[in-house]
């Protein structure tokens, strides 16, 4: 059998493994707030998140193109497939480390860091730094700030609009509303995160010479990426769900609705308008912090928030470093 074809299959299998870890690692993004406010039971929320991820995958074409053709330039050939393989494995390892410690770090930035790290230490290929800066690093800083500010503003608006409402009736109403906002968050996660795996598969198909167009996404790639992400999401990531749902702030139904609405809006804008692959984790976590700060600043458990921010900052370079180590190990397997 052609060694190059085997290498393409190996990279696609690694991408699917990343997709699965992304699902259970980032399931909390879509469901932690609705579960913690008892708007949805855990299993119902997971099913909704899985279905939403499946639907969202078919809306994330621009994000997939950015990942597949906008971050690194790799020549066709088996050596380049080794670079992609190492980058994806680096992201998987970092996902498992942060999942073990219950830290909601970004699977997206782990993937980007892995790709960049492996590419930097390879003999062929180059990093597209303009796109890394404009579509990864700047959104990495801005999306949490936007989520924080908009979360605060929206929660203030809700409190003012419903200031004379009956607390019991309002809680029941916002629990119903959270069904919609959690569904929107689930689809937004699919738009962003399933698309990133699709981009990796397309990159493998192009560098392996299976297809000539670095931006064309075959239909089977949509379905495979969406299905694996949905399966990973349904398996649940309870360590991180507990962190987001309980350890940052105690959320009520109104706060949960506000956080999910803000986060999903930011995800859709970046994916559908800018084609920017931003972190769903950063966005929902910062929105939760912004919403919580409307109670009082001390209501947010800033020590836990600080641990999360440290994980955010270290994700890109840590995944890059791990990918470099993996690349030096697997490079002989992907030699011509």
N, C-alpha and C positions, 0 to 999 in steps of 0.2 A: 504494500500500500504506500502511496505517496507520503513521504515524511511531512511535507508542507500541509497536506490535508489533515494529517494526524495532529499537527500543531494547531491548526485552526479549530479542530474539535476540542482540543485541550483548553484553549482560551475560552471558547463558548461555554464549556462546562464550568470553568472557573467563574465566568461572568454570571452563570445561573446560581452558583453557590453564593456569590456576593449578593445577588438579587434576593435569595432566600434569607440570608442574614440581615439584609436591609429591611426585609419585611418584619421579622420579629424584633429587630433592634428599634425600628421606627414606628411600630404599631402604636406606641404611646402617643405619637404626634397627633393621631386622629381620634383616639378614644379615651385618653387619660382623664380629660376634663369631664366628659359625659359620664364616665364610670364613677368618678369621685363625687359627682353631684347626684348620683343615682338616677340620672335621666335615662340611662340605658343599663341593662345588665351586662356584665363583661362579655359573655358569649354573643349576645345580640350585637353589641358594639363591634366585636371582632369580625362577625359576619359582614356587617355594614362596611367596615373598613376594607375588608378583602374585596367586596364587590366594587366599592368606590375606586380602589386601586386598579382593578381590572378595567373599569370604564375610562379612568383617567389616562391610562397608557396610550389610548388611541388619540388623545388630544395633545400629546407631548412631543410632536414631531420636531419643532424648532429646538427644543432642549436637546433632543437626541442628536440632531445635526451639529449642535455646538460641541457636544462631548465627542462625537465621532470624528469631526473634521476641524474643530476650532481650538483645540488645546495643545496637541503635539503633532509635529510632522514626522511621519515615519515612512521610510521607503518600503516597497513591497518586498516580501521575502521572509524566510523562516526566522531570521535573527530578530526582526521587528516584532514577530509574534511572541518571542521570548520576553521582550520588553513589556508588552501589554499583559502577558501572563503574570509576570512578577509584580506589576503595578496593581493588578486586581487582587492577588494574594496578599499584598501588603495591606490593602483596604480591609480584606476579610479578617486578618489577624487583629488589626486595630479595632474593628467592630466587636470582636469577641472579647477583647480586653476591657473595653468600656462597658459592654453589656454586663460582664461579670461584676464590675464595681457599681453597676446601676447608674452610670453617668450618661445622660442623653447627648452624646456628641453627634457630630454630623457624619453620616455615612457618605454623603456627597463629597465633603471635603477630604474624607479618608481616601475615596476613589481618586480624586484629582491629585492629592498629594502622592499617592502611590504611582500614578502615571508619570507625574513630573519627576519624582525621585528616580524611577527606573530609567527614564529617558535621559536624564542628566548624566548618568553613569554608563550609558550605552555608547558604543562606538559609532552608531548611526542614529540619526534622528535629532530633532531640535524642538525646544519648547517654544510655543507661540506666546511669548510673554505679554504682548499687548492684550490678547484675549484673556490670559490668566489674570492680569491686573483688572481689566475692565469688566469681565464677566464672571470672575470668581472672587478675587480678593476685595474689590470695592463693594460688591453686593454682600460679601461675608461680613463687612463692617456695617454697611448701611441697613440691611434687612432687619437685624435685631434692634437697631435704634428706631427704625420706622415702626416695627411691631410694638416696641415699648411705648412710644409716644401715642400711636393710634389706639393701643389698648387702654391707655389712661384716658384719652379723650372720649372714646366710645363709652367707657364705663361711667364717666361723669355725665355724659348725655343721657344714658339710660336712667341713672339715679335722678336726674332733674325731670325727665319726662314722666317717670312713674313715681314721683315723690309722694303722691297722695294715694297710691294704690294699696290694696290690702295685701300684706306680706304673703299670706297663704296662697291666695289666688295667683299672685305674681310668680311665686315659686313654681306652681303647677304649670302656668303658662310658659315660663322660660324652660321648664323641662321638656315640654313639647317642642319649643323652638330649637332646643339643642339637638333634637333629632335631625333637623334640617342643617344646622351649622356643622354638626359632626359629619354628616354625609358630604357636605361641601368640602370639609377638610380632608376626607378620605379620597375624594376625586382629585383634589389638589395635590395630595401626596403621590397619587398615581401619575399625574401630569408631570411632576418633577422627577420622582425617583425611578419609576419604571422606565422612563425615557433615558435615564443615564445608563442603565444596563443595555438598552437598545443601542445606544451610541457605541458602547464597547463592542457589542456583537458586530455592528456594521464596520467598526474599525478593524476587527479581526478578519472579516470577510474581504475587506479591501486590501489589507497588507498581505493576506494569504493568497491574493490573486483570484479569489472566487468571483468577485465582481469588480467592475472598472470604476464605478461611481462611488466616491467616499461618503456621499450623503443619501444614497438610495436605501430605504428601509423596506425589506421584503415583508409581506404580510405575516409570514410565520414568525418573524421576529417580534412583532407586536403581540401576538397571541402567546408565544412562549414566555416572554418577559413578564407580561401581565399575569399569567397563570402562576408562575413561580413566585412572584412578589405577593400575590394574593394568598398563596399557600403559606408563605413565611409569615404574613400578617396574621393569618388565622391561628398559627401556632402560638402567637402571643409573646410578648416580651415583658413579663410581669415585673422584673426588677426595675426597669425604666418607667413602666406605667406607675408604679408606686412612687417613684421620685417626682415625676411630673404632676401626678394627681394629688399627692399628699404632703410631700416634703418641702415644696417651695412655698405654698400658701394653702390655706383651707378655702376652697372655692364653693360658692353657691351657684345655683342654676343661672342666675343673671350674669355672674362673672364668667362662668364657663361659656355661655352663649357669646359674650363680647369677645373673649379671647379667640374662640374658634372662628368667628366671623371675620375678625381683623386678620388673623393668620391666613385663612383661605383666600381672602382678597389679595393679600400681598403675593401669595403663591401664583394665583391666576395672572396677575398683572405682569410679573416677571417672566412667566412661561409663555403666555400668549401674546404679549405686547413686545417684550424685550428679547425673548428667547434666552434668558439668563438662567442657568442652573443653580438656583439658590438652595439653601438648606431649610428643609421643613422643620427640622429640630430647632434651629436657632430662632426661626420665626415664631413658632408656637410658644416656646419657652419665654421669649422676651415679651410676647403679648400677655402671657400669664402674669409676668412680673409687673407690667404696666397696669393691668387690671387690678392686681392686688395692692398696688401703691395708692389706689384711691381710698382704701380703708384708712390706712396710715402707713408710713414708710416702714415702721417696725413690724407690720403684719407680714411682710415678705421675709422669709428666712434667708438673709443675705449671706450667711456662711455657706449654706448649700448652693445658693446662686453663684457664689465665688468659686466653688469647686467646679461647677458647670462651666463657667467662663474659662477657667484654666484648661479644662478638657477641650473647649472650643479652640483656644489659642494653640494648644499643642497638637491637635489632630493632624493638620496639614504636614508639619515637619516630621511628626512621629511616623505617620504612614509612609512618607517619603523615605525615611531612614530604613524602615522595615523592608520596604520594596527594594531598596538598594541591596540589602543583605540577601534577600531572596533571589535577586537577579544574578548575583555572583555565584549562587548555588546552582541555579537552573540554566545558566548561559550555555554550558557544554551540551545540554540536551537540545538546544535550539541552534546549534551550529550547522552551517551548510554541509 
